[in-house]
């Protein structure tokens, strides 16, 4: 939400004195809860980027360089905190799922994983030399990544595990979309998925658990690379007073 508003301000889509979209409009456009919108509005107001006026709504103020820097850091901090929470939960959930899948997966589950891995290998080879090709690359790589992790959950034969994996699929897709911009990450993801599959296929629960742990640790490192690169590139410089 904060990223979205900052983007509108920076690109000039909303100008000083303009009103922000309503809470209802932002909720629908960004697919987030009203609570999330309200908290973001409070943060933006405390940073003196907007002012909330009764019966008028949130009005954009003239942003100072310091206010923009503070907003950038707040956004980056929120990204890192959310990423840490997701990674932490994945360690709790997916290490166990990989281990259980090694015990319970059937021939049908193995075949499904192999098909997904074949799609994954094809996706990372998509020509990215055009904007259309690049968009297709990120879409297909992101989708096939989620399919593989869902297939592992399904192989456990545990309906609750399947529901929980479905619940985190959207934030997982969004994080992988960002980290796949780092050179080599998408290709490494295929190799790591193959390692997980082979351990599951060998019915080696401990090896499957270890392969999933390494995979999630890679995701954690890549998320921090994205965070560091964003901080280095995007933050404006402000002269000391």
N, C-alpha and C positions, 0 to 999 in steps of 0.2 A: 504493500500500500504506500509506504513512504517512498520507495523507489519510483512507483508510478507517478506520484505527484511531483517529485523532483524532476522526473523526465519531462512532464508537461510544462513545468516552469522553465527548464533549461532550453527547451525547443521553442518556447514562445507560444505554445498552444493555449496556454492560459497566461494572462498578463496581470500586472499589478492592478488591483481593483476588481478583477473578475471574481465571480463566485465559483467555488468548486462544485462539481456535480453533487447531487443530493446523496444522503446516506443510502437510500434505496438504490439509486443508480450505480453507486460504487460497489454495493454488495452484489448486484447482478453482473456488473461488468467484470469484476475481479474474482467472482466466485468465492468470496470469503464471508465470514459471519459479520453481523452488525457490531458485535463486541470488538472484533478486530478493527473495524473501520473507526469506531469511537476512540479506541486507544491510540490509533495512528493520528487522528485529528487532534487529540490532546497533546501528543508529542510534537506535532507540527506547530501547534499554537505556542507551546512552551519554547520552541526554537525561534519564535517570532517570524515564521514564514507565512502564517495565516492568522486571521483574527475571526473568531466566531461571534457573529452579531445576532441578537434575538430577532426572529421573524425575517432575517435576511439570509443567514447561513454562514458558511466559511468563506471569507474574502481573502484573496492573496495580497500580501504586503510586499513592499520593496525589499528583496532579500539582500542582506549584507554578505560579504565574502565569508565572514566568520560563521554566520548562520548556516550557509551552505556547507561549509566544512563540517560543522557539528552534525548536520543532517546526514551527510555522507557517512560519517563515522557511526552514527546511530544505526543507519541502514546496514552497514557492513557488520556491525556487532550483532544485530538481529539475525542476519544471514548465518553467521558463524554459530550463534547459539542454537538456532533451529537445526543446522547441520549436525552439531554435536549431539543434540537430542535424538535425531533420526539415526545416526551412526550407533549411538549407545543402545537404542532399542533394537536395531538390526543385529547387533552382537548377541543380545539376549534371545531374540527370536530365531534368526536364520541359522545360527550354529546348531541349534537343536533340531531345526527342520532338516538340515543336510544330514545330520546323524540318523534321524528317524527315517528319512527317505532311503538311506543306504540299507536299512533293515526291511523296509516294507515295499519298496518300488517293484513293479512288475515289468515284464517284457514290454507291455504296452507303454508304460511310463518311460522306459529307456528309449523306445522308438520315438516317442514324442519329443524327448529332450534332444535326440540326435537331429530330428527334423528342424527344431528351433535353432540348434547350433549351425546347421547348414544355412538357414536363413540369415543368421547372424554374420557368418563369413561372407555371404553375398552382400549384405548391407554395408559392411565396412569397405567394400570395394567400389561402392557407388562413386561415380565421377563427381567431384565437388568443384569443378572449374567454373560452373555457372551458379548464379543465385538459386535457380530452381534445383540444380543438382545438390547444392549444399543443404537446402531446406529438406529435400528428400532424404539425404544422408542422415541428418539429425533425427528426423521423424522415425525412420525405419530402424535405426540403431537403438533409439530410445524405446520403441515399442517392443522390439525383439528381446531386449534386455529384461523388460518387465515380464514377458512371456516365459522366459527361462526361470525366473525366480518363482513365478506362479506355478510352473510345472513341478518344481521341487516341493512346494507346499501341497500340491495335489497328490504327489507321490507318497506323502505321509499318511494319506487316508483319514486325516483328522479334519473334520469340517470346521472346527474353530480356527485351526491354523490357516485354512484356506480363506476364511472370512477376514482374519487379521491381515494376511498378506494383501488381500484385495484393498483393505482400508488404507494401507500405506503406499499403494501403487502410485497414486498421483504425486505425492511429494517425492517419491523415489524417482519417478520419471523426470520431474523438474530438476532435481539435483544432477541426474545423469546427463540431462541436456546441457547443463553448464560445464560439467567436467569433461564431456566429450569434445569440447573445444580445445582442450590441451592436446598437443600433438602426441600421437601414439597411444592415447588412453583407450580409444575404442578398440583398437587392435589387441591391446593387452587384456581388455575385458573378455574378448573371445577366448584367448588362451587360458585365462583363469576359469572361465565357465567350463572349458573342456576338462580341466583338472578336477573340478567339482564333479562333473558328470562321470569321469572315469572312476573316481573313488566310490560314487554311488553305485555304479555298474559292478564294481568289484565287491560290493556289500561290505566295504570297509568303513564302518561308522566313524572311527577316530580320524581316519585319513580325510573323510568327507568334511568332518568338522574343522579340521586343520586347513583344508583348501578353502573353505568358506571364510574362515578367519582371515586368511591372507588376502582374499578378495575384498573383504570389507575394510581391512587396513589400507589397501590400495585406494579404495573410494575415499577414505578419510584423508589420506595424503593429497589426493587430487583436489578435494574440496578446499583444502587449505592453500593449495597453489592458486586456485581460482580466486580465492579471497585476497591473497597477497597481491596477485597481479592487478586486481580491480582497485585495490587501495593505492598501488603505485601509479596507475595510469590515470585514474579519474579525479583524484583529489586536487582541487585548485591550490595554487600557492598564494599565501597572504603575507605581505611584508610585516615584520614585527613593528609595533608602534614605537 
